Amino acid sequence: MKRIAVLGSTGSIGESTLEVLRMRPDEFRLVGLAAGKNTGRLREQAEEFRVEILGVSSPPGGQGIMSGEDAALEVIRRSEPDIVVNGISGAAGFLPSLEAVRQGVALALANKESLVIGGRFLTEAACRNGVPILPVDSEHSAVFQCLAGENPENIRRIILTASGGPFRQRPKETFSSITPAEALNHPTWSMGRRITIDSATLMNKGLEMIEACWLFGVGMDSIEVTVHPQSIVHSMVEFADRSIKAQLSLPDMRMAIAYALSWPERIALPLAPLPTDTALRLDFFPPDQDKFPSLAVARRAMGRPSVLPCVMNAADEVAVEAFLKGAIGFDGIVEVVKKTMDMLDTFEVETPEELIALDKNARKTAGALLS
Ligand SMILES: NC(=O)c1ccc[n+]([C@@H]2O[C@H](COP(=O)([O-])OP(=O)(O)OC[C@H]3O[C@@H](n4cnc5c(N)ncnc54)[C@H](OP(=O)(O)O)[C@@H]3O)[C@@H](O)[C@H]2O)c1
């Protein structure tokens, strides 16, 4: 039985992971849980799965619950898992990811920010310790599945699909009047607040392009994005002979989570099949780069991969929060990100500690721009 620790267990990815564990109690044993501040839900989960190693990042945790910034790290150390599922949102997920691979524990990674901000440190540590980083993001899971049995040297292009978000057909001139409620209304996926707003600006796709570079060892020039509103094709890989492989399913994160947990095997899941006995329409459009500048911003960030993706992510987290509170308009989000990147472009980063300092600096800079 594989021992699983789930970080961010009270969130969308965390709850979906627990659903997978409920489906296959014979395969997996939950041994550790970490969350931010929702101790009520954490206790319910712990009771249901009889988990004793618990942590929350925001004190007080209460009886039997570790609390504080290092709580997720302690959960990894004490629960002795075979796999850590990281479903924490934001840059707070980076150090727990690093801790898992440093401890020699396989990392099922939903927290894309871990690779976006610290891809160099994370991939180096994983390589040194012979630990796999198993993608949970549906696009990267799709690419990972397409690459099974393939020689990575034959990759010509990785084509990430994007739903296009709720504003694909909305005129750019009206973007400044978009409300948080409209932006939180994602057409195909139900997710946490930050990733939902990032999906509306396409910043989520920018983060995923960077994530793909680190996961699959390719440069930005090998990554493309296509808008696919049905969210059925989760991504594609083109090989040297121009053959393209794609992975398809109904949109359901439990499939990607289960693949990461069961890899290199597959396990049966009681999920709805993709209907093939009726007409199935799959559309693909080039993204509107003028309307959605996030993709170009992400390409620019990978020009200085140790510095700018971290700045881009931190500024985006701050700007998304500001948008949700009504402090800036929807089109202001990417503007704050771009300006913060301009201001911190000259920094250097050599250690994970310096990276954390840069993340803090970028938040402060973005915050100052807002006020
Ligand atoms: N949702 C999806 O379908 C999806 C798909 C692909 C990738 N992802 C990625 O997965 C990550 C999580 O997304 P989500 O949609 O699940 O977010 P979410 O619903 O907002 O959940 C975030 C989780 O992180 C916890 N958390 C926050 N700060 C923490 C900290 N310092 N230490 C430990 N736990 C902390 C939260 O705890 P509290 O609730 O207790 O505050 C919550 O459990 C993101 O990186 C996102 O990009 C998500």
PDBQT file of the ligand as one rigid body, heavy atoms in Angstrom, charges set to zero:
ROOT
HETATM    1  N1  LIG A 401      -8.014  23.160  -8.695  1.00  0.00    +0.000 N 
HETATM    2  C1  LIG A 401      -7.602  22.595  -9.792  1.00  0.00    +0.000 C 
HETATM    3  O1  LIG A 401      -8.375  21.953 -10.510  1.00  0.00    +0.000 OA
HETATM    4  C2  LIG A 401      -6.153  22.696 -10.195  1.00  0.00    +0.000 A 
HETATM    5  C3  LIG A 401      -5.756  22.158 -11.429  1.00  0.00    +0.000 A 
HETATM    6  C4  LIG A 401      -4.413  22.202 -11.764  1.00  0.00    +0.000 A 
HETATM    7  C5  LIG A 401      -3.484  22.777 -10.911  1.00  0.00    +0.000 A 
HETATM    8  N2  LIG A 401      -3.900  23.312  -9.735  1.00  0.00    +0.000 N 
HETATM    9  C6  LIG A 401      -2.910  23.931  -8.849  1.00  0.00    +0.000 C 
HETATM   10  O2  LIG A 401      -3.014  23.325  -7.565  1.00  0.00    +0.000 OA
HETATM   11  C7  LIG A 401      -2.734  24.283  -6.539  1.00  0.00    +0.000 C 
HETATM   12  C8  LIG A 401      -3.926  24.353  -5.614  1.00  0.00    +0.000 C 
HETATM   13  O3  LIG A 401      -5.046  24.836  -6.315  1.00  0.00    +0.000 OA
HETATM   14  P1  LIG A 401      -6.518  24.711  -5.721  1.00  0.00    +0.000 P 
HETATM   15  O4  LIG A 401      -7.424  25.109  -6.827  1.00  0.00    +0.000 OA
HETATM   16  O5  LIG A 401      -6.717  23.374  -5.084  1.00  0.00    +0.000 OA
HETATM   17  O6  LIG A 401      -6.474  25.855  -4.610  1.00  0.00    +0.000 OA
HETATM   18  P2  LIG A 401      -7.450  26.078  -3.364  1.00  0.00    +0.000 P 
HETATM   19  O7  LIG A 401      -8.755  25.401  -3.604  1.00  0.00    +0.000 OA
HETATM   20  O8  LIG A 401      -7.425  27.525  -3.097  1.00  0.00    +0.000 OA
HETATM   21  O9  LIG A 401      -6.724  25.291  -2.170  1.00  0.00    +0.000 OA
HETATM   22  C9  LIG A 401      -5.492  25.696  -1.648  1.00  0.00    +0.000 C 
HETATM   23  C10 LIG A 401      -5.102  24.807  -0.492  1.00  0.00    +0.000 C 
HETATM   24  O10 LIG A 401      -3.839  25.239  -0.005  1.00  0.00    +0.000 OA
HETATM   25  C11 LIG A 401      -3.935  25.377   1.408  1.00  0.00    +0.000 C 
HETATM   26  N3  LIG A 401      -2.890  26.288   1.832  1.00  0.00    +0.000 N 
HETATM   27  C12 LIG A 401      -2.738  27.610   1.557  1.00  0.00    +0.000 A 
HETATM   28  N4  LIG A 401      -1.583  28.071   2.084  1.00  0.00    +0.000 NA
HETATM   29  C13 LIG A 401      -0.993  27.001   2.698  1.00  0.00    +0.000 A 
HETATM   30  C14 LIG A 401       0.226  26.822   3.407  1.00  0.00    +0.000 A 
HETATM   31  N5  LIG A 401       1.074  27.837   3.614  1.00  0.00    +0.000 N 
HETATM   32  N6  LIG A 401       0.523  25.589   3.899  1.00  0.00    +0.000 NA
HETATM   33  C15 LIG A 401      -0.327  24.549   3.709  1.00  0.00    +0.000 A 
HETATM   34  N7  LIG A 401      -1.491  24.662   3.029  1.00  0.00    +0.000 NA
HETATM   35  C16 LIG A 401      -1.815  25.878   2.532  1.00  0.00    +0.000 A 
HETATM   36  C17 LIG A 401      -5.352  25.846   1.640  1.00  0.00    +0.000 C 
HETATM   37  O11 LIG A 401      -5.721  25.642   2.987  1.00  0.00    +0.000 OA
HETATM   38  P3  LIG A 401      -6.983  26.405   3.681  1.00  0.00    +0.000 P 
HETATM   39  O12 LIG A 401      -8.167  26.132   2.825  1.00  0.00    +0.000 OA
HETATM   40  O13 LIG A 401      -7.073  25.706   4.987  1.00  0.00    +0.000 OA
HETATM   41  O14 LIG A 401      -6.634  27.836   3.788  1.00  0.00    +0.000 OA
HETATM   42  C18 LIG A 401      -6.065  24.873   0.695  1.00  0.00    +0.000 C 
HETATM   43  O15 LIG A 401      -6.143  23.609   1.286  1.00  0.00    +0.000 OA
HETATM   44  C19 LIG A 401      -2.421  25.590  -7.272  1.00  0.00    +0.000 C 
HETATM   45  O16 LIG A 401      -1.044  25.703  -7.453  1.00  0.00    +0.000 OA
HETATM   46  C20 LIG A 401      -3.108  25.423  -8.616  1.00  0.00    +0.000 C 
HETATM   47  O17 LIG A 401      -2.490  26.179  -9.631  1.00  0.00    +0.000 OA
HETATM   48  C21 LIG A 401      -5.205  23.287  -9.363  1.00  0.00    +0.000 A 
ENDROOT
TORSDOF 0
